[in-house]
Amino acid sequence: MPQDRRTRSRTAPRGSGSPSALRRANTERVLRHLRSSGASTQADLARATGLSPATVSNLVRSLVDDGRVATGTTTASGRRATQVTLVPQAGRQVALGIDVGRRHVRVVVATESGEVVGESAHELPAGHRASECLQVVADLVSEVRVAADHAGHRLVGAGLGIPGPVDVRTGLVGHGAILPEWVGLPVAETFAERLGMPVHVDNDATLGALAEARWGAYKGVQDLVYVKVASGVGSGLVLGGRVHRGHLGMTGEIGHLPVAAYGQVCRCGNRGCLETVASVPSMLAALGVSAGRLPRTSELISLVQAGDPAALRVLEDAGAALGQVCGGLCNVINPAVIAVGGPLTAVGEALLPSIRHGLSRATTPAVAEATVLTLTTLGDRTEALGAAALAHSAD
Ligand SMILES: [Zn+2]
């Protein structure tokens, strides 16, 4: 695949400024060096990673406590030194989580506790064919498997999230998918055959809810809604601690709930659906009226951060509509947490007040007050992690 289009896994994802994220990143640097170079002295680790000897010593102590590395005494340049060796993690089960979007695919390898031990991502052209995506996924999977195998992990299978409904009776992608080219494809069989392992498929927003409930900041919560705002708008539901898939597996399709009686005509043929106001393409189109051309998602994010009035207005209108629909969901299922994911979470907390306001207007004060509204707590890996969680559950 062309290297220039590849967006490799970022070693410093959003939130990397926090002390815990920095510590994680530094720990990963130490582990990476040990994986590639074998046993090393603490002084070697400090030289190789550019970290201070005190930081390395501190990280190594935590890794010893976690059973990830062992230390011993050796002699280097005639002096006693602490040698650090990786403890093989044999028997650690890992699963692949594959998240396919309209324009991207991301693959993570995650342990049963949600620790990411491998990751890679790639951009896809809009309107890509399933076969094209399959090739990219196969390449990414073989790439991340090398590291997982090297570390002695045992792969139990793969989960795959797609932005569309999956009919649980047939395993086929249903109509209304953001990937119309995929409709009617037996996704699980096609991917399983190509990857040579069991593949479990589900809607990406459903997997987002699973990831948040299992591994997110509110893990263990019994009733949670994950709202994905991207090329389309969808939601996933965890009710009573379990993923709710409904009769056909087609739940949470909130993108086509009507929010504006005389709004835009929607791709579904109805008028004024939530997606016509709150999907990323509809926000870009609305902003394009003011900008005189169609902006990119990254521009919308920059404009919001810069306080551009038109961008803020578009975001507020989208938030109000999302909030209205979330309020309706609250009235029906009374979730404890609503987590919002998708590319616009890059604008940060500024995304939430208009949703909160819309929600308050559409549900009772007691429910509005008690519902936690948050940005996804797993960054841009949420759906991929949910896919890995699905594969772990299916083992
Ligand atoms: Zn619609």
Residues whose N, C-alpha, C, O or C-beta is under 5 A from the ligand:
A	BS01	ZN	G255 H256 C266 R267 C268 N270 C273
